[in-house]
């Protein structure tokens, strides 16, 4: 038996995207918690240690940018946003917290699964045994 998969935190203000990611990842056997903004996510993190965080940048109450500044340095974060398509935004995010990767919306579900398996499965690697592919610019 391989061992337990690490849990995942999805921080996204869009209800459909948030619930869709929760359903897909749960179906793959991951324990998933969600938050609608950065403030909610910080509250979740008081009692929940994810193996990976998917983070939107543009959210009400506390943005993803503010969350990056407040989050623990060792938290593996993939920024998922429609607003990271330019080098300036990616550079700014990297300077704030060094996210482990970036994905542009709309996301490719295969890539989401590959990245999640790589970070959260006991022995890593993609769900088909490969490393994550393009779409998640790993740093």
C-alpha positions in Angstrom: 0.0 0.0 0.0 1.4 3.4 -1.0 0.4 5.6 2.0 -1.9 8.5 2.4 -2.3 11.3 -0.1 -1.6 14.8 1.2 -4.7 17.1 1.3 -5.3 20.0 -1.0 -6.6 23.6 -0.4 -8.4 25.4 -3.2 -8.7 29.2 -2.7 -11.1 30.6 -5.3 -13.9 33.1 -5.2 -15.8 31.7 -8.1 -18.3 29.1 -6.7 -18.4 27.0 -9.8 -14.6 26.7 -10.2 -14.1 26.1 -6.5 -16.7 23.4 -6.3 -15.6 21.8 -9.6 -12.0 21.5 -8.4 -13.2 20.1 -5.1 -15.3 17.4 -6.9 -12.5 16.5 -9.3 -9.8 16.2 -6.7 -12.1 14.4 -4.2 -12.9 11.9 -6.9 -9.2 11.2 -7.2 -9.0 10.4 -3.5 -7.8 13.7 -2.1 -9.1 15.4 1.0 -10.0 18.9 -0.2 -10.8 22.0 1.8 -11.9 25.2 0.1 -11.9 28.9 0.8 -13.6 31.8 -1.1 -10.8 34.3 -0.3 -7.4 34.7 1.4 -8.8 35.6 4.8 -10.9 32.4 4.9 -7.9 30.4 3.7 -5.7 31.7 6.6 -8.5 30.6 9.0 -8.6 27.1 7.4 -4.8 26.9 7.6 -4.9 27.2 11.4 -6.1 23.5 11.6 -5.3 22.1 8.1 -1.9 21.5 6.5 -2.2 20.9 2.8 0.3 19.3 0.5 -0.6 21.8 -2.2 -2.6 25.1 -2.5 -4.3 26.3 -5.7 -4.6 30.1 -5.3 -6.6 32.6 -7.4 -5.2 36.1 -7.3 -8.3 38.3 -7.8 -10.7 37.8 -4.9 -12.7 40.0 -2.6 -12.0 40.5 1.2 -8.3 39.3 0.9 -6.7 38.9 -2.5 -4.4 36.2 -3.6 -1.6 38.8 -3.5 -2.3 39.6 0.1 -2.6 35.8 0.9 0.9 35.3 -0.6 2.3 37.9 1.7 0.7 36.4 4.8 1.1 32.6 4.0 3.9 30.5 5.5 7.0 30.4 3.4 7.0 26.6 3.1 3.5 26.3 1.8 3.5 24.9 -1.8 1.3 27.2 -3.8 0.2 27.1 -7.5 -1.1 30.5 -8.6 -4.2 29.9 -10.8 -5.4 33.1 -12.4 -6.5 34.7 -15.7 -4.3 37.7 -14.7 -0.8 36.1 -14.7 -0.3 36.0 -18.5 2.4 38.6 -18.4 5.9 38.4 -17.1 5.5 41.4 -14.8 2.7 39.6 -12.8 4.6 36.4 -12.6 7.7 38.2 -11.4 5.8 40.1 -8.8 4.2 36.9 -7.4 7.6 35.1 -7.4 9.2 38.0 -5.4 6.4 38.0 -2.8 6.4 34.3 -1.9 8.1 32.1 -4.5 5.0 30.1 -5.6 6.0 26.7 -7.0 4.1 27.3 -10.2 1.6 29.3 -12.2 -1.4 28.2 -14.3 -3.5 30.5 -16.5 -7.3 30.2 -16.5 -9.1 28.4 -18.0 -7.1 25.6 -16.5 -6.4 22.2 -18.1 -7.9 19.5 -15.8 -5.2 17.0 -16.8 -2.5 19.5 -15.7 -4.3 20.1 -12.4 -4.3 16.3 -11.8 -0.7 15.9 -12.8 0.5 18.7 -10.5 -1.7 17.5 -7.6 -0.4 13.9 -8.0 3.2 15.2 -8.1 2.9 17.2 -4.9 0.4 15.1 -2.9 0.9 11.5 -3.7 3.2 9.6 -1.4 5.7 8.9 -4.2 5.0 12.0 -6.4 4.9 11.9 -10.2 2.0 12.4 -12.5 -1.1 10.3 -12.2 0.2 8.3 -15.1 3.8 8.1 -13.6 5.1 11.2 -15.4 6.3 14.5 -14.0 3.9 17.4 -14.4 3.9 18.9 -17.9 3.5 22.3 -19.5 0.7 24.5 -18.2 2.2 24.6 -14.7 5.3 26.7 -15.0 7.2 25.1 -12.1 9.9 27.1 -10.4 
